[in-house]
């Protein structure tokens, strides 16, 4: 009934101008990737826009008009997607028109916004981006990959927009605005892996955290949202084993960037957070070399090494699981060499990230221009 009421309110109580643009978020954590774009759109759209979330606890639902109209849709989302009549639909969910979420029967322009800086062909399913009209690319490597993909396969024409990546800009802005008083006195390590079956938390997490705590590091464990959902027993074990230790913190939400700003070193595996952390804080990453996170077994067909693979030995160090006994000295080495890593990371970021510091303005302007175009009739 709540969703039916939302559909009724959207259709009969929301201005037509606001219904021209819809943004969709699967979970409240994804607002972090939209926040800057939403602010830029609010400043550029006179009639506002709609924001649909499938998370009943999404804080965005507490916001209403005149610039943003929010709605909760979950069970009725497939119906809504199939019949939506907006001009532009923005989403950060892959695999449009592959499964239960289909393109609308109406002439809608679909814009994809990345929620990770990874390449498009290893960490995502085959054909994950086939059915979008515009793709906001984070850097030139994604443009090359999407162009190569289009050469190899018969894919509908897509506009590859040199947009950039808002989340890393937000992290960097917070990093630059920190004060000496806000700098942590103690050494802090953030453990934030991916959610693949071989992720660091599942394979080595307990021993890794215990070793770091014994060396008197502060340790923050930040599971991926999918890990929280798929492996609740594993998360419960961290809570039980390290309960009462003031140096340990389990961070269940990925919406804020606080832990990234506090950490002297990030420990991860194949998670996209490595790129966000390194480019945002200009600090090094320690990669645990567990098996690759591969969601597309055909990724080798592009003949391009994924960006997240290329960056591993440039943004930090790669350590085999068998070498974890020396993890303390490796972390201390990264901390001591932080300045040399900072200089290197700044140069890599300049070469590989579009419009750093201006991505929200670029993205919002592109969407506004789409809205201003003459609608395409169904027959076209």
Buried (B, 14 or more C-beta within 10 A) or exposed (E): EEBEEBBEEBEEEBEEEBBBBBBBBBBBBBBBBBBBBBBBBBEEBEBBBBBBBBBEEBEBBEEBEEBBBBBBBBEBBBEBBBEBBBBBBBBBBBBBBBEEBBBBEBBBBBBBBBBBBBBBBBBBBBBBBBBBBBBBBBBBBBBBBBEBBBEEEEBEEBEBBBBBBBBBBBBBEBBEEEEEEEEEEEBBBBBBBBBBEBBBBBBBBBEBBBBBBEBEBBBBBBBBBEBBEBBEEBBEBBEEEBEEEEBBBBBEEBBEBEBBBBBBBBBBBBBBBBBBBBBBBBBBBBBBBBEBBBBBEEBEBBEBEBBBBBBBEBBBBEBEEEEBEEBBEBBBBBBEEBEEBBEBBEEBBEEBBBBBEBBBBBBBBBBBEBBEEEEEEEEE
